[in-house]
Amino acid sequence: MDSCDPQVKAYRNGKTFNQCRQEARQAAEILSAEIRRTGEVSWSQVLEAAGHDEIVYKLSLKYLREAGYDIGNYQLPRVRQS
């Protein structure tokens, strides 16, 4: 049953889910450096770093949260160090 295999099936915009994960990890690394330099980034900057791809955007926020950053909420849409 390879129809649900994330390595084979095109998920979004012609990319597999694993490709989306890889892009999100790269975006999170770039954003992490920016956060260390400036103190915080807005969610719109995260969206731009994700190439306006919703899945990559959400995964980037997830990876930043896992790295210990405060990703904010709808009232404070920013990512900063905890």
N, CA, C and O atoms as a Maestro MAE file, in Angstrom:
{
 s_m_m2io_version
 :::
 2.0.0
}

f_m_ct {
 s_m_title
 :::
 protein
 m_atom[328] {
  # First column is atom index #
  i_m_mmod_type
  r_m_x_coord
  r_m_y_coord
  r_m_z_coord
  i_m_residue_number
  s_m_chain_name
  s_m_pdb_residue_name
  s_m_pdb_atom_name
  i_m_atomic_number
  :::
  1 25 0.843 -1.183 0.000 1 A "MET " " N  " 7
  2 3 0.000 0.000 0.000 1 A "MET " " CA " 6
  3 2 0.888 1.246 0.000 1 A "MET " " C  " 6
  4 15 1.061 1.882 1.040 1 A "MET " " O  " 8
  5 25 1.446 1.595 -1.146 2 A "ASP " " N  " 7
  6 3 2.356 2.713 -1.246 2 A "ASP " " CA " 6
  7 2 1.649 4.045 -1.478 2 A "ASP " " C  " 6
  8 15 2.324 5.066 -1.614 2 A "ASP " " O  " 8
  9 25 0.328 4.076 -1.528 3 A "SER " " N  " 7
  10 3 -0.391 5.323 -1.806 3 A "SER " " CA " 6
  11 2 -0.263 6.326 -0.660 3 A "SER " " C  " 6
  12 15 -0.436 7.525 -0.882 3 A "SER " " O  " 8
  13 25 0.031 5.878 0.536 4 A "CYS " " N  " 7
  14 3 0.188 6.788 1.678 4 A "CYS " " CA " 6
  15 2 1.645 6.947 2.099 4 A "CYS " " C  " 6
  16 15 1.932 7.579 3.115 4 A "CYS " " O  " 8
  17 25 2.545 6.391 1.342 5 A "ASP " " N  " 7
  18 3 3.966 6.475 1.670 5 A "ASP " " CA " 6
  19 2 4.453 7.912 1.483 5 A "ASP " " C  " 6
  20 15 4.411 8.429 0.367 5 A "ASP " " O  " 8
  21 25 4.919 8.574 2.561 6 A "PRO " " N  " 7
  22 3 5.329 9.974 2.451 6 A "PRO " " CA " 6
  23 2 6.573 10.185 1.600 6 A "PRO " " C  " 6
  24 15 6.874 11.319 1.228 6 A "PRO " " O  " 8
  25 25 7.299 9.122 1.284 7 A "GLN " " N  " 7
  26 3 8.508 9.264 0.485 7 A "GLN " " CA " 6
  27 2 8.220 9.220 -1.005 7 A "GLN " " C  " 6
  28 15 9.056 9.639 -1.806 7 A "GLN " " O  " 8
  29 25 7.043 8.717 -1.394 8 A "VAL " " N  " 7
  30 3 6.741 8.496 -2.800 8 A "VAL " " CA " 6
  31 2 5.641 9.421 -3.304 8 A "VAL " " C  " 6
  32 15 5.781 10.019 -4.370 8 A "VAL " " O  " 8
  33 25 4.579 9.544 -2.576 9 A "LYS " " N  " 7
  34 3 3.397 10.266 -3.042 9 A "LYS " " CA " 6
  35 2 3.629 11.780 -3.007 9 A "LYS " " C  " 6
  36 15 4.113 12.315 -2.009 9 A "LYS " " O  " 8
  37 25 3.282 12.465 -4.099 10 A "ALA " " N  " 7
  38 3 3.350 13.924 -4.120 10 A "ALA " " CA " 6
  39 2 2.291 14.447 -3.169 10 A "ALA " " C  " 6
  40 15 1.118 14.083 -3.263 10 A "ALA " " O  " 8
  41 25 2.712 15.300 -2.255 11 A "TYR " " N  " 7
  42 3 1.815 15.754 -1.196 11 A "TYR " " CA " 6
  43 2 1.224 17.115 -1.505 11 A "TYR " " C  " 6
  44 15 0.002 17.262 -1.540 11 A "TYR " " O  " 8
  45 25 2.046 18.089 -1.725 12 A "ARG " " N  " 7
  46 3 1.563 19.449 -1.943 12 A "ARG " " CA " 6
  47 2 2.539 20.153 -2.880 12 A "ARG " " C  " 6
  48 15 3.753 20.033 -2.710 12 A "ARG " " O  " 8
  49 25 2.040 20.863 -3.835 13 A "ASN " " N  " 7
  50 3 2.865 21.587 -4.809 13 A "ASN " " CA " 6
  51 2 3.886 20.673 -5.474 13 A "ASN " " C  " 6
  52 15 4.985 21.108 -5.818 13 A "ASN " " O  " 8
  53 25 3.525 19.414 -5.653 14 A "GLY " " N  " 7
  54 3 4.409 18.462 -6.319 14 A "GLY " " CA " 6
  55 2 5.532 17.931 -5.461 14 A "GLY " " C  " 6
  56 15 6.397 17.217 -5.968 14 A "GLY " " O  " 8
  57 25 5.553 18.253 -4.172 15 A "LYS " " N  " 7
  58 3 6.605 17.794 -3.261 15 A "LYS " " CA " 6
  59 2 6.065 16.678 -2.381 15 A "LYS " " C  " 6
  60 15 4.874 16.629 -2.072 15 A "LYS " " O  " 8
  61 25 6.960 15.788 -1.986 16 A "THR " " N  " 7
  62 3 6.570 14.771 -1.023 16 A "THR " " CA " 6
  63 2 6.608 15.383 0.375 16 A "THR " " C  " 6
  64 15 7.187 16.449 0.582 16 A "THR " " O  " 8
  65 25 5.991 14.703 1.317 17 A "PHE " " N  " 7
  66 3 5.975 15.213 2.685 17 A "PHE " " CA " 6
  67 2 7.383 15.270 3.252 17 A "PHE " " C  " 6
  68 15 7.703 16.183 4.014 17 A "PHE " " O  " 8
  69 25 8.225 14.315 2.897 18 A "ASN " " N  " 7
  70 3 9.619 14.334 3.376 18 A "ASN " " CA " 6
  71 2 10.371 15.537 2.824 18 A "ASN " " C  " 6
  72 15 11.209 16.107 3.523 18 A "ASN " " O  " 8
  73 25 10.095 15.936 1.595 19 A "GLN " " N  " 7
  74 3 10.713 17.135 1.038 19 A "GLN " " CA " 6
  75 2 10.236 18.378 1.784 19 A "GLN " " C  " 6
  76 15 11.017 19.297 2.032 19 A "GLN " " O  " 8
  77 25 8.950 18.403 2.141 20 A "CYS " " N  " 7
  78 3 8.418 19.523 2.928 20 A "CYS " " CA " 6
  79 2 9.110 19.593 4.285 20 A "CYS " " C  " 6
  80 15 9.464 20.675 4.751 20 A "CYS " " O  " 8
  81 25 9.301 18.439 4.916 21 A "ARG " " N  " 7
  82 3 10.004 18.393 6.205 21 A "ARG " " CA " 6
  83 2 11.420 18.937 6.076 21 A "ARG " " C  " 6
  84 15 11.877 19.715 6.914 21 A "ARG " " O  " 8
  85 25 12.105 18.523 5.021 22 A "GLN " " N  " 7
  86 3 13.484 18.953 4.815 22 A "GLN " " CA " 6
  87 2 13.542 20.472 4.603 22 A "GLN " " C  " 6
  88 15 14.408 21.141 5.169 22 A "GLN " " O  " 8
  89 25 12.640 21.012 3.802 23 A "GLU " " N  " 7
  90 3 12.595 22.457 3.591 23 A "GLU " " CA " 6
  91 2 12.299 23.203 4.892 23 A "GLU " " C  " 6
  92 15 12.875 24.257 5.160 23 A "GLU " " O  " 8
  93 25 11.392 22.642 5.696 24 A "ALA " " N  " 7
  94 3 11.025 23.276 6.963 24 A "ALA " " CA " 6
  95 2 12.205 23.287 7.929 24 A "ALA " " C  " 6
  96 15 12.418 24.276 8.631 24 A "ALA " " O  " 8
  97 25 12.961 22.216 7.973 25 A "ARG " " N  " 7
  98 3 14.144 22.174 8.854 25 A "ARG " " CA " 6
  99 2 15.177 23.217 8.413 25 A "ARG " " C  " 6
  100 15 15.793 23.872 9.254 25 A "ARG " " O  " 8
  101 25 15.367 23.371 7.115 26 A "GLN " " N  " 7
  102 3 16.302 24.377 6.612 26 A "GLN " " CA " 6
  103 2 15.811 25.779 6.946 26 A "GLN " " C  " 6
  104 15 16.598 26.633 7.355 26 A "GLN " " O  " 8
  105 25 14.508 26.022 6.774 27 A "ALA " " N  " 7
  106 3 13.940 27.334 7.099 27 A "ALA " " CA " 6
  107 2 14.071 27.610 8.592 27 A "ALA " " C  " 6
  108 15 14.372 28.736 8.988 27 A "ALA " " O  " 8
  109 25 13.846 26.592 9.426 28 A "ALA " " N  " 7
  110 3 13.956 26.762 10.875 28 A "ALA " " CA " 6
  111 2 15.389 27.102 11.284 28 A "ALA " " C  " 6
  112 15 15.595 27.897 12.201 28 A "ALA " " O  " 8
  113 25 16.368 26.517 10.624 29 A "GLU " " N  " 7
  114 3 17.771 26.835 10.924 29 A "GLU " " CA " 6
  115 2 18.083 28.283 10.572 29 A "GLU " " C  " 6
  116 15 18.737 28.985 11.343 29 A "GLU " " O  " 8
  117 25 17.620 28.725 9.421 30 A "ILE " " N  " 7
  118 3 17.839 30.112 8.996 30 A "ILE " " CA " 6
  119 2 17.153 31.072 9.961 30 A "ILE " " C  " 6
  120 15 17.736 32.073 10.379 30 A "ILE " " O  " 8
  121 25 15.912 30.757 10.309 31 A "LEU " " N  " 7
  122 3 15.153 31.614 11.226 31 A "LEU " " CA " 6
  123 2 15.769 31.626 12.620 31 A "LEU " " C  " 6
  124 15 15.755 32.652 13.299 31 A "LEU " " O  " 8
  125 25 16.304 30.500 13.040 32 A "SER " " N  " 7
  126 3 16.947 30.419 14.348 32 A "SER " " CA " 6
  127 2 18.129 31.385 14.423 32 A "SER " " C  " 6
  128 15 18.316 32.069 15.429 32 A "SER " " O  " 8
  129 25 18.910 31.435 13.370 33 A "ALA " " N  " 7
  130 3 20.035 32.373 13.328 33 A "ALA " " CA " 6
  131 2 19.534 33.818 13.359 33 A "ALA " " C  " 6
  132 15 20.123 34.671 14.022 33 A "ALA " " O  " 8
  133 25 18.454 34.083 12.646 34 A "GLU " " N  " 7
  134 3 17.876 35.431 12.633 34 A "GLU " " CA " 6
  135 2 17.340 35.815 14.014 34 A "GLU " " C  " 6
  136 15 17.483 36.961 14.440 34 A "GLU " " O  " 8
  137 25 16.727 34.866 14.708 35 A "ILE " " N  " 7
  138 3 16.195 35.132 16.049 35 A "ILE " " CA " 6
  139 2 17.338 35.431 17.018 35 A "ILE " " C  " 6
  140 15 17.232 36.340 17.841 35 A "ILE " " O  " 8
  141 25 18.420 34.677 16.927 36 A "ARG " " N  " 7
  142 3 19.574 34.940 17.794 36 A "ARG " " CA " 6
  143 2 20.158 36.319 17.524 36 A "ARG " " C  " 6
  144 15 20.645 36.983 18.439 36 A "ARG " " O  " 8
  145 25 20.106 36.750 16.257 37 A "ARG " " N  " 7
  146 3 20.681 38.040 15.885 37 A "ARG " " CA " 6
  147 2 19.782 39.202 16.292 37 A "ARG " " C  " 6
  148 15 20.272 40.199 16.824 37 A "ARG " " O  " 8
  149 25 18.471 39.093 16.051 38 A "THR " " N  " 7
  150 3 17.566 40.224 16.274 38 A "THR " " CA " 6
  151 2 16.679 40.088 17.507 38 A "THR " " C  " 6
  152 15 16.109 41.079 17.962 38 A "THR " " O  " 8
  153 25 16.552 38.881 18.057 39 A "GLY " " N  " 7
  154 3 15.711 38.690 19.238 39 A "GLY " " CA " 6
  155 2 14.361 38.084 18.944 39 A "GLY " " C  " 6
  156 15 13.812 37.365 19.778 39 A "GLY " " O  " 8
  157 25 13.805 38.366 17.752 40 A "GLU " " N  " 7
  158 3 12.527 37.764 17.369 40 A "GLU " " CA " 6
  159 2 12.280 37.953 15.880 40 A "GLU " " C  " 6
  160 15 12.881 38.814 15.237 40 A "GLU " " O  " 8
  161 25 11.378 37.125 15.341 41 A "VAL " " N  " 7
  162 3 10.909 37.273 13.963 41 A "VAL " " CA " 6
  163 2 9.392 37.159 13.976 41 A "VAL " " C  " 6
  164 15 8.819 36.510 14.851 41 A "VAL " " O  " 8
  165 25 8.750 37.787 13.012 42 A "SER " " N  " 7
  166 3 7.292 37.725 12.919 42 A "SER " " CA " 6
  167 2 6.871 36.463 12.167 42 A "SER " " C  " 6
  168 15 7.674 35.839 11.473 42 A "SER " " O  " 8
  169 25 5.614 36.105 12.317 43 A "TRP " " N  " 7
  170 3 5.090 34.960 11.592 43 A "TRP " " CA " 6
  171 2 5.141 35.202 10.089 43 A "TRP " " C  " 6
  172 15 5.294 34.253 9.321 43 A "TRP " " O  " 8
  173 25 5.016 36.447 9.657 44 A "SER " " N  " 7
  174 3 5.084 36.726 8.220 44 A "SER " " CA " 6
  175 2 6.488 36.431 7.689 44 A "SER " " C  " 6
  176 15 6.635 36.006 6.543 44 A "SER " " O  " 8
  177 25 7.515 36.649 8.502 45 A "GLN " " N  " 7
  178 3 8.876 36.302 8.095 45 A "GLN " " CA " 6
  179 2 9.032 34.782 7.996 45 A "GLN " " C  " 6
  180 15 9.735 34.281 7.118 45 A "GLN " " O  " 8
  181 25 8.375 34.057 8.899 46 A "VAL " " N  " 7
  182 3 8.409 32.593 8.844 46 A "VAL " " CA " 6
  183 2 7.731 32.128 7.557 46 A "VAL " " C  " 6
  184 15 8.224 31.221 6.886 46 A "VAL " " O  " 8
  185 25 6.602 32.746 7.211 47 A "LEU " " N  " 7
  186 3 5.876 32.396 5.992 47 A "LEU " " CA " 6
  187 2 6.732 32.669 4.755 47 A "LEU " " C  " 6
  188 15 6.745 31.863 3.824 47 A "LEU " " O  " 8
  189 25 7.433 33.776 4.737 48 A "GLU " " N  " 7
  190 3 8.318 34.088 3.612 48 A "GLU " " CA " 6
  191 2 9.452 33.075 3.518 48 A "GLU " " C  " 6
  192 15 9.796 32.632 2.423 48 A "GLU " " O  " 8
  193 25 10.038 32.701 4.662 49 A "ALA " " N  " 7
  194 3 11.124 31.720 4.674 49 A "ALA " " CA " 6
  195 2 10.629 30.354 4.198 49 A "ALA " " C  " 6
  196 15 11.400 29.564 3.653 49 A "ALA " " O  " 8
  197 25 9.339 30.081 4.407 50 A "ALA " " N  " 7
  198 3 8.746 28.821 3.980 50 A "ALA " " CA " 6
  199 2 8.301 28.861 2.523 50 A "ALA " " C  " 6
  200 15 7.747 27.883 2.020 50 A "ALA " " O  " 8
  201 25 8.531 29.961 1.851 51 A "GLY " " N  " 7
  202 3 8.145 30.068 0.453 51 A "GLY " " CA " 6
  203 2 6.650 30.108 0.251 51 A "GLY " " C  " 6
  204 15 6.153 29.681 -0.792 51 A "GLY " " O  " 8
  205 25 5.923 30.615 1.232 52 A "HIS " " N  " 7
  206 3 4.463 30.724 1.209 52 A "HIS " " CA " 6
  207 2 3.782 29.369 1.013 52 A "HIS " " C  " 6
  208 15 2.692 29.286 0.447 52 A "HIS " " O  " 8
  209 25 4.431 28.326 1.485 53 A "ASP " " N  " 7
  210 3 3.875 26.975 1.466 53 A "ASP " " CA " 6
  211 2 3.352 26.677 2.866 53 A "ASP " " C  " 6
  212 15 4.118 26.678 3.829 53 A "ASP " " O  " 8
  213 25 2.055 26.423 2.982 54 A "GLU " " N  " 7
  214 3 1.419 26.265 4.293 54 A "GLU " " CA " 6
  215 2 2.005 25.114 5.102 54 A "GLU " " C  " 6
  216 15 2.213 25.252 6.308 54 A "GLU " " O  " 8
  217 25 2.271 23.995 4.463 55 A "ILE " " N  " 7
  218 3 2.800 22.833 5.182 55 A "ILE " " CA " 6
  219 2 4.207 23.126 5.706 55 A "ILE " " C  " 6
  220 15 4.517 22.821 6.857 55 A "ILE " " O  " 8
  221 25 5.045 23.708 4.874 56 A "VAL " " N  " 7
  222 3 6.411 24.039 5.287 56 A "VAL " " CA " 6
  223 2 6.368 25.075 6.405 56 A "VAL " " C  " 6
  224 15 7.161 25.006 7.343 56 A "VAL " " O  " 8
  225 25 5.446 26.037 6.314 57 A "TYR " " N  " 7
  226 3 5.267 27.070 7.338 57 A "TYR " " CA " 6
  227 2 4.927 26.447 8.691 57 A "TYR " " C  " 6
  228 15 5.551 26.767 9.702 57 A "TYR " " O  " 8
  229 25 3.942 25.565 8.703 58 A "LYS " " N  " 7
  230 3 3.529 24.941 9.962 58 A "LYS " " CA " 6
  231 2 4.628 24.047 10.530 58 A "LYS " " C  " 6
  232 15 4.856 24.024 11.739 58 A "LYS " " O  " 8
  233 25 5.298 23.320 9.661 59 A "LEU " " N  " 7
  234 3 6.398 22.478 10.132 59 A "LEU " " CA " 6
  235 2 7.551 23.327 10.672 59 A "LEU " " C  " 6
  236 15 8.187 22.951 11.657 59 A "LEU " " O  " 8
  237 25 7.821 24.463 10.036 60 A "SER " " N  " 7
  238 3 8.884 25.355 10.518 60 A "SER " " CA " 6
  239 2 8.576 25.837 11.925 60 A "SER " " C  " 6
  240 15 9.451 25.841 12.791 60 A "SER " " O  " 8
  241 25 7.327 26.247 12.155 61 A "LEU " " N  " 7
  242 3 6.928 26.671 13.499 61 A "LEU " " CA " 6
  243 2 7.077 25.523 14.496 61 A "LEU " " C  " 6
  244 15 7.520 25.724 15.627 61 A "LEU " " O  " 8
  245 25 6.703 24.325 14.066 62 A "LYS " " N  " 7
  246 3 6.829 23.151 14.934 62 A "LYS " " CA " 6
  247 2 8.286 22.915 15.320 62 A "LYS " " C  " 6
  248 15 8.588 22.678 16.490 62 A "LYS " " O  " 8
  249 25 9.197 22.980 14.337 63 A "TYR " " N  " 7
  250 3 10.604 22.727 14.609 63 A "TYR " " CA " 6
  251 2 11.207 23.830 15.469 63 A "TYR " " C  " 6
  252 15 12.084 23.562 16.290 63 A "TYR " " O  " 8
  253 25 10.752 25.053 15.293 64 A "LEU " " N  " 7
  254 3 11.233 26.145 16.150 64 A "LEU " " CA " 6
  255 2 10.760 25.943 17.589 64 A "LEU " " C  " 6
  256 15 11.516 26.178 18.532 64 A "LEU " " O  " 8
  257 25 9.508 25.506 17.759 65 A "ARG " " N  " 7
  258 3 8.991 25.234 19.103 65 A "ARG " " CA " 6
  259 2 9.782 24.098 19.741 65 A "ARG " " C  " 6
  260 15 10.126 24.170 20.921 65 A "ARG " " O  " 8
  261 25 10.075 23.043 18.967 66 A "GLU " " N  " 7
  262 3 10.857 21.920 19.489 66 A "GLU " " CA " 6
  263 2 12.269 22.350 19.887 66 A "GLU " " C  " 6
  264 15 12.871 21.760 20.784 66 A "GLU " " O  " 8
  265 25 12.796 23.381 19.219 67 A "ALA " " N  " 7
  266 3 14.129 23.883 19.531 67 A "ALA " " CA " 6
  267 2 14.125 24.795 20.752 67 A "ALA " " C  " 6
  268 15 15.179 25.275 21.170 67 A "ALA " " O  " 8
  269 25 12.949 25.038 21.325 68 A "GLY " " N  " 7
  270 3 12.878 25.812 22.557 68 A "GLY " " CA " 6
  271 2 12.471 27.264 22.387 68 A "GLY " " C  " 6
  272 15 12.558 28.042 23.337 68 A "GLY " " O  " 8
  273 25 12.029 27.644 21.198 69 A "TYR " " N  " 7
  274 3 11.599 29.019 20.967 69 A "TYR " " CA " 6
  275 2 10.126 29.183 21.328 69 A "TYR " " C  " 6
  276 15 9.339 28.244 21.208 69 A "TYR " " O  " 8
  277 25 9.768 30.371 21.765 70 A "ASP " " N  " 7
  278 3 8.374 30.729 22.027 70 A "ASP " " CA " 6
  279 2 7.786 31.171 20.698 70 A "ASP " " C  " 6
  280 15 8.197 32.194 20.151 70 A "ASP " " O  " 8
  281 25 6.814 30.403 20.164 71 A "ILE " " N  " 7
  282 3 6.272 30.725 18.846 71 A "ILE " " CA " 6
  283 2 5.065 31.652 18.914 71 A "ILE " " C  " 6
  284 15 4.464 31.954 17.883 71 A "ILE " " O  " 8
  285 25 4.707 32.101 20.092 72 A "GLY " " N  " 7
  286 3 3.621 33.058 20.236 72 A "GLY " " CA " 6
  287 2 2.252 32.432 20.021 72 A "GLY " " C  " 6
  288 15 2.080 31.219 20.137 72 A "GLY " " O  " 8
  289 25 1.273 33.291 19.704 73 A "ASN " " N  " 7
  290 3 -0.097 32.867 19.425 73 A "ASN " " CA " 6
  291 2 -0.735 33.892 18.497 73 A "ASN " " C  " 6
  292 15 -0.051 34.788 18.000 73 A "ASN " " O  " 8
  293 25 -2.034 33.770 18.261 74 A "TYR " " N  " 7
  294 3 -2.680 34.667 17.296 74 A "TYR " " CA " 6
  295 2 -2.673 36.118 17.764 74 A "TYR " " C  " 6
  296 15 -2.775 37.025 16.938 74 A "TYR " " O  " 8
  297 25 -2.557 36.355 19.048 75 A "GLN " " N  " 7
  298 3 -2.514 37.727 19.548 75 A "GLN " " CA " 6
  299 2 -1.099 38.309 19.491 75 A "GLN " " C  " 6
  300 15 -0.925 39.517 19.332 75 A "GLN " " O  " 8
  301 25 -0.109 37.455 19.620 76 A "LEU " " N  " 7
  302 3 1.302 37.857 19.532 76 A "LEU " " CA " 6
  303 2 1.985 36.998 18.464 76 A "LEU " " C  " 6
  304 15 2.700 36.054 18.801 76 A "LEU " " O  " 8
  305 25 1.775 37.309 17.194 77 A "PRO " " N  " 7
  306 3 2.313 36.476 16.121 77 A "PRO " " CA " 6
  307 2 3.795 36.717 15.865 77 A "PRO " " C  " 6
  308 15 4.170 37.374 14.894 77 A "PRO " " O  " 8
  309 25 4.634 36.178 16.747 78 A "ARG " " N  " 7
  310 3 6.075 36.312 16.618 78 A "ARG " " CA " 6
  311 2 6.751 35.109 17.233 78 A "ARG " " C  " 6
  312 15 6.156 34.391 18.037 78 A "ARG " " O  " 8
  313 25 7.996 34.892 16.852 79 A "VAL " " N  " 7
  314 3 8.808 33.825 17.404 79 A "VAL " " CA " 6
  315 2 9.997 34.499 18.083 79 A "VAL " " C  " 6
  316 15 10.671 35.341 17.491 79 A "VAL " " O  " 8
  317 25 10.241 34.114 19.337 80 A "ARG " " N  " 7
  318 3 11.378 34.688 20.064 80 A "ARG " " CA " 6
  319 2 11.955 33.653 20.994 80 A "ARG " " C  " 6
  320 15 11.373 32.589 21.204 80 A "ARG " " O  " 8
  321 25 13.098 33.972 21.546 81 A "GLN " " N  " 7
  322 3 13.750 33.049 22.478 81 A "GLN " " CA " 6
  323 2 12.949 32.992 23.772 81 A "GLN " " C  " 6
  324 15 12.409 33.999 24.229 81 A "GLN " " O  " 8
  325 25 12.882 31.812 24.348 82 A "SER " " N  " 7
  326 3 12.152 31.638 25.605 82 A "SER " " CA " 6
  327 2 12.927 32.160 26.787 82 A "SER " " C  " 6
  328 15 12.449 32.087 27.919 82 A "SER " " O  " 8
  :::
 }
 m_bond[327] {
  # First column is bond index #
  i_m_from
  i_m_to
  i_m_order
  :::
  1 1 2 1
  2 2 3 1
  3 3 4 2
  4 3 5 1
  5 5 6 1
  6 6 7 1
  7 7 8 2
  8 7 9 1
  9 9 10 1
  10 10 11 1
  11 11 12 2
  12 11 13 1
  13 13 14 1
  14 14 15 1
  15 15 16 2
  16 15 17 1
  17 17 18 1
  18 18 19 1
  19 19 20 2
  20 19 21 1
  21 21 22 1
  22 22 23 1
  23 23 24 2
  24 23 25 1
  25 25 26 1
  26 26 27 1
  27 27 28 2
  28 27 29 1
  29 29 30 1
  30 30 31 1
  31 31 32 2
  32 31 33 1
  33 33 34 1
  34 34 35 1
  35 35 36 2
  36 35 37 1
  37 37 38 1
  38 38 39 1
  39 39 40 2
  40 39 41 1
  41 41 42 1
  42 42 43 1
  43 43 44 2
  44 43 45 1
  45 45 46 1
  46 46 47 1
  47 47 48 2
  48 47 49 1
  49 49 50 1
  50 50 51 1
  51 51 52 2
  52 51 53 1
  53 53 54 1
  54 54 55 1
  55 55 56 2
  56 55 57 1
  57 57 58 1
  58 58 59 1
  59 59 60 2
  60 59 61 1
  61 61 62 1
  62 62 63 1
  63 63 64 2
  64 63 65 1
  65 65 66 1
  66 66 67 1
  67 67 68 2
  68 67 69 1
  69 69 70 1
  70 70 71 1
  71 71 72 2
  72 71 73 1
  73 73 74 1
  74 74 75 1
  75 75 76 2
  76 75 77 1
  77 77 78 1
  78 78 79 1
  79 79 80 2
  80 79 81 1
  81 81 82 1
  82 82 83 1
  83 83 84 2
  84 83 85 1
  85 85 86 1
  86 86 87 1
  87 87 88 2
  88 87 89 1
  89 89 90 1
  90 90 91 1
  91 91 92 2
  92 91 93 1
  93 93 94 1
  94 94 95 1
  95 95 96 2
  96 95 97 1
  97 97 98 1
  98 98 99 1
  99 99 100 2
  100 99 101 1
  101 101 102 1
  102 102 103 1
  103 103 104 2
  104 103 105 1
  105 105 106 1
  106 106 107 1
  107 107 108 2
  108 107 109 1
  109 109 110 1
  110 110 111 1
  111 111 112 2
  112 111 113 1
  113 113 114 1
  114 114 115 1
  115 115 116 2
  116 115 117 1
  117 117 118 1
  118 118 119 1
  119 119 120 2
  120 119 121 1
  121 121 122 1
  122 122 123 1
  123 123 124 2
  124 123 125 1
  125 125 126 1
  126 126 127 1
  127 127 128 2
  128 127 129 1
  129 129 130 1
  130 130 131 1
  131 131 132 2
  132 131 133 1
  133 133 134 1
  134 134 135 1
  135 135 136 2
  136 135 137 1
  137 137 138 1
  138 138 139 1
  139 139 140 2
  140 139 141 1
  141 141 142 1
  142 142 143 1
  143 143 144 2
  144 143 145 1
  145 145 146 1
  146 146 147 1
  147 147 148 2
  148 147 149 1
  149 149 150 1
  150 150 151 1
  151 151 152 2
  152 151 153 1
  153 153 154 1
  154 154 155 1
  155 155 156 2
  156 155 157 1
  157 157 158 1
  158 158 159 1
  159 159 160 2
  160 159 161 1
  161 161 162 1
  162 162 163 1
  163 163 164 2
  164 163 165 1
  165 165 166 1
  166 166 167 1
  167 167 168 2
  168 167 169 1
  169 169 170 1
  170 170 171 1
  171 171 172 2
  172 171 173 1
  173 173 174 1
  174 174 175 1
  175 175 176 2
  176 175 177 1
  177 177 178 1
  178 178 179 1
  179 179 180 2
  180 179 181 1
  181 181 182 1
  182 182 183 1
  183 183 184 2
  184 183 185 1
  185 185 186 1
  186 186 187 1
  187 187 188 2
  188 187 189 1
  189 189 190 1
  190 190 191 1
  191 191 192 2
  192 191 193 1
  193 193 194 1
  194 194 195 1
  195 195 196 2
  196 195 197 1
  197 197 198 1
  198 198 199 1
  199 199 200 2
  200 199 201 1
  201 201 202 1
  202 202 203 1
  203 203 204 2
  204 203 205 1
  205 205 206 1
  206 206 207 1
  207 207 208 2
  208 207 209 1
  209 209 210 1
  210 210 211 1
  211 211 212 2
  212 211 213 1
  213 213 214 1
  214 214 215 1
  215 215 216 2
  216 215 217 1
  217 217 218 1
  218 218 219 1
  219 219 220 2
  220 219 221 1
  221 221 222 1
  222 222 223 1
  223 223 224 2
  224 223 225 1
  225 225 226 1
  226 226 227 1
  227 227 228 2
  228 227 229 1
  229 229 230 1
  230 230 231 1
  231 231 232 2
  232 231 233 1
  233 233 234 1
  234 234 235 1
  235 235 236 2
  236 235 237 1
  237 237 238 1
  238 238 239 1
  239 239 240 2
  240 239 241 1
  241 241 242 1
  242 242 243 1
  243 243 244 2
  244 243 245 1
  245 245 246 1
  246 246 247 1
  247 247 248 2
  248 247 249 1
  249 249 250 1
  250 250 251 1
  251 251 252 2
  252 251 253 1
  253 253 254 1
  254 254 255 1
  255 255 256 2
  256 255 257 1
  257 257 258 1
  258 258 259 1
  259 259 260 2
  260 259 261 1
  261 261 262 1
  262 262 263 1
  263 263 264 2
  264 263 265 1
  265 265 266 1
  266 266 267 1
  267 267 268 2
  268 267 269 1
  269 269 270 1
  270 270 271 1
  271 271 272 2
  272 271 273 1
  273 273 274 1
  274 274 275 1
  275 275 276 2
  276 275 277 1
  277 277 278 1
  278 278 279 1
  279 279 280 2
  280 279 281 1
  281 281 282 1
  282 282 283 1
  283 283 284 2
  284 283 285 1
  285 285 286 1
  286 286 287 1
  287 287 288 2
  288 287 289 1
  289 289 290 1
  290 290 291 1
  291 291 292 2
  292 291 293 1
  293 293 294 1
  294 294 295 1
  295 295 296 2
  296 295 297 1
  297 297 298 1
  298 298 299 1
  299 299 300 2
  300 299 301 1
  301 301 302 1
  302 302 303 1
  303 303 304 2
  304 303 305 1
  305 305 306 1
  306 306 307 1
  307 307 308 2
  308 307 309 1
  309 309 310 1
  310 310 311 1
  311 311 312 2
  312 311 313 1
  313 313 314 1
  314 314 315 1
  315 315 316 2
  316 315 317 1
  317 317 318 1
  318 318 319 1
  319 319 320 2
  320 319 321 1
  321 321 322 1
  322 322 323 1
  323 323 324 2
  324 323 325 1
  325 325 326 1
  326 326 327 1
  327 327 328 2
  :::
 }
}
